[in-house]
Amino acid sequence: MANNATGLTRIVKAAGYSWKGVRAAWRHEAAFRQELIAVAIAILVACWLDIDTLSRVLMIGSVVLVVVVELLNSAVEAVVDRFGGEWHELSGRAKDMGSAAVLITLLLAVYVWVALLWPW
């Protein structure tokens, strides 16, 4: 059955699906829970620091990006797992690439924070 929702109805439904995804990630993904808690703390620290607005935005944006990439990685893992529990090279590759994306994003966040806070 096609979804013919338009306008505000479509936006409300999309927000509901998004919230459902966040809840599923919280419920089923330990890494997401850990990263979300770390991000919340990082955001509080960034807001507390006496820094300019651009630095604060870059610091918060870099850690929020980690959560976004973790959600995408979790989605890839869920789809791969849906199609079978047996090992397959392509399944392993997809999961490894998703994990690599999270790692690169974490390294970017660390770099941004160090670059902005380190007294050069």
C-alpha positions as CSV (number, residue, x, y, z in Angstrom):
1,M,0.0,0.0,0.0
2,A,1.4,3.4,-1.0
3,N,1.9,6.1,1.5
4,N,0.2,9.2,0.1
5,A,0.9,11.5,3.0
6,T,1.8,15.0,2.0
7,G,2.7,18.3,3.7
8,L,2.6,18.4,7.5
9,T,1.3,14.8,7.8
10,R,4.3,13.5,5.9
11,I,6.7,15.5,8.1
12,V,5.0,14.2,11.3
13,K,5.1,10.6,10.0
14,A,8.8,11.0,8.9
15,A,9.7,12.3,12.4
16,G,7.9,9.4,14.0
17,Y,9.9,6.9,11.8
18,S,13.1,8.8,12.7
19,W,12.3,8.6,16.4
20,K,11.6,4.9,16.1
21,G,15.0,4.5,14.5
22,V,16.7,6.3,17.4
23,R,14.9,4.2,19.9
24,A,15.8,1.0,18.1
25,A,19.5,2.0,18.0
26,W,19.4,2.8,21.7
27,R,17.7,-0.5,22.5
28,H,19.9,-2.8,20.3
29,E,23.2,-1.1,19.8
30,A,25.6,-0.7,22.8
31,A,28.0,1.4,20.7
32,F,25.2,3.8,19.9
33,R,24.4,4.2,23.6
34,Q,28.0,4.7,24.6
35,E,28.6,7.2,21.8
36,L,25.4,9.1,22.5
37,I,26.3,9.5,26.2
38,A,29.8,10.6,25.2
39,V,28.4,13.1,22.7
40,A,26.0,14.5,25.3
41,I,28.9,15.1,27.7
42,A,31.0,16.6,24.9
43,I,28.2,19.0,24.0
44,L,27.9,20.1,27.6
45,V,31.7,20.6,27.7
46,A,31.7,22.5,24.4
47,C,29.0,24.8,25.8
48,W,30.8,25.4,29.0
49,L,34.2,26.2,27.4
50,D,35.0,29.9,26.8
51,I,35.5,29.6,23.0
52,D,34.2,31.4,20.0
53,T,30.9,30.3,18.3
54,L,32.6,28.8,15.2
55,S,34.9,26.6,17.4
56,R,31.8,25.5,19.5
57,V,29.9,24.6,16.3
58,L,32.8,22.7,14.9
59,M,33.3,20.8,18.1
60,I,29.6,19.9,18.5
61,G,29.2,19.1,14.8
62,S,32.2,16.7,14.8
63,V,30.8,14.7,17.7
64,V,27.2,14.7,16.4
65,L,28.6,13.4,13.1
66,V,29.9,10.3,15.0
67,V,26.4,9.5,16.1
68,V,25.0,10.0,12.6
69,V,27.6,7.6,11.1
70,E,27.0,5.1,13.9
71,L,23.3,5.1,13.0
72,L,24.2,4.4,9.3
73,N,26.6,1.7,10.4
74,S,24.0,0.1,12.5
75,A,21.5,0.2,9.6
76,V,24.0,-1.6,7.3
77,E,24.7,-4.2,10.0
78,A,20.9,-4.8,10.5
79,V,20.4,-5.3,6.7
80,V,23.3,-7.6,6.4
81,D,22.2,-9.7,9.4
82,R,18.6,-9.8,8.0
83,F,19.8,-11.7,5.0
84,G,21.4,-14.6,6.8
85,G,23.7,-15.5,9.6
86,E,26.2,-17.4,7.5
87,W,29.5,-15.6,6.8
88,H,29.9,-14.1,3.4
89,E,32.8,-12.1,2.1
90,L,30.6,-9.2,0.9
91,S,28.7,-9.1,4.2
92,G,31.9,-9.0,6.2
93,R,33.2,-6.3,3.9
94,A,30.1,-4.2,4.3
95,K,30.3,-4.4,8.1
96,D,34.0,-3.7,8.1
97,M,33.5,-0.6,5.9
98,G,30.7,0.7,8.2
99,S,33.0,0.2,11.2
100,A,35.8,2.0,9.4
101,A,33.5,4.9,8.7
102,V,32.7,5.2,12.4
103,L,36.4,5.0,13.3
104,I,37.3,7.7,10.7
105,T,34.6,10.0,12.1
106,L,35.8,9.4,15.7
107,L,39.3,10.3,14.6
108,L,38.0,13.5,12.9
109,A,36.2,14.5,16.1
110,V,39.4,14.0,18.1
111,Y,41.4,16.0,15.6
112,V,38.8,18.9,15.6
113,W,38.8,19.1,19.4
114,V,42.6,18.9,19.7
115,A,43.1,21.4,16.9
116,L,40.8,23.9,18.5
117,L,41.8,23.4,22.1
118,W,45.5,22.8,21.9
119,P,47.5,26.0,22.6
120,W,49.5,26.4,19.4
